[in-house]
Amino acid sequence: MLDIALQSEAAAGSELTMDEILLVGGEQTVVGSPTVDGAKVVLKVIGAVQDDKIVVFRYKSKKRYRRRTGHRQDLTRVQVTKIEVNASSDSKAAKAPRRKAGAAA
């Protein structure tokens, strides 16, 4: 199970598809540049959760100024059901042109 940024349109039990995948592992690891073409991950939404509370404490020394606030991030809990990779994407990722570090100027 994974906790990702809140997906407000996702209801519990529905499926999400992510198609901007940076890296795919397995028998052969494929690294995208910047993403792997044709790769996608199908996720099943379990529900909405909240992250642990983050305490923010601000103060100014010698001035008796103190403020304590908190924040809990809303997240969506998902489970990975399927990882799909097209066979043609392996050859495209391997043959992708690489830029030289000094040629950026």
N, C-alpha and C positions, 0 to 999 in steps of 0.2 A: 504494500500500500504506500501511496505517496500523497503528500499534501502539496498542492499547487496554489497559485494565486486564485482568488475567488473568480469563478465562472458563473455570473449571475443568471445566465440563460440555461444552465444545466440543472435539471431536477434529479433527485435521487433515483437510481435505476436506469437512467438514460446513458447513451454512449457519446463520447467525444472523440474526435479524430485530430491528431496533431500531425502536420505534414512538413514542418520545418525542423528536421532532425539533423543534429550536428555530427553524431557519431553512431555507428551501428557495430556492435560486437557479435561474436559467435565464433564459428570455425575460422572465419576470415574477418578481420576488423576493417571497416570502411570509414575513412575520415572524409567529411565533406569539405568543400571549399567555396563558400562558407557552409552550405548545407548539402546533404546527400540527396541527389536527384532520385525521385521515385520511392523514397522511404517514407513510411508513415506508421504511427502508433495508434492503436485503438484502445481507448480507456473506458472503463465502466465507472460511473459516478456513484459513490457510496453515500455521500452527504456533505453538508456544510459543517465545518468545525472552526474553532478559534484557536489561535496560537497562544503560547504562554504570554503572560503579562510582562511588558517591558516597563520598568520604572525609570522615569526621567526626573532627575533632581537638579534644580538650578539654584545657585546661591551666589551672593556677592559678599565677599569677606568684609568684615568690619561695618556692615551697613544693616544688619539684621533682616536681610532679604532672603527668603527661602520659599521655593515653590516645588511641590512634589505632585507630579501627574503620572498617568500611566496610559498604556495603549495595548490593545489586543487586536492583532491582524486577523481578518476574516480569510479563511482558506477553504478549498474544496478538496475533500479526500477522494482519491481515485485509485482504481486497481487496473494494472496493465493486463489486457486480455489477449492482444495480438500485436506482433511486430512484423511488418511487411517490408520486404526489400525486393525491388525488381532486379533481375539478373543483369540487365543492361546498365544499371547504375554503377555496378562494380567497375566496369571498364571505363566509364566516364570519369569516375572519381580518380582512378589511377592515372588517366591520361590528361588530367586537368593541367593547364599551363601554370607554372609557378612564376611569380614576379621576383625580380632581384631586389635585395634590400636597398641598394644604392640608387636604383632607378626611380624611386618615389619622387624625387625633386624634379 
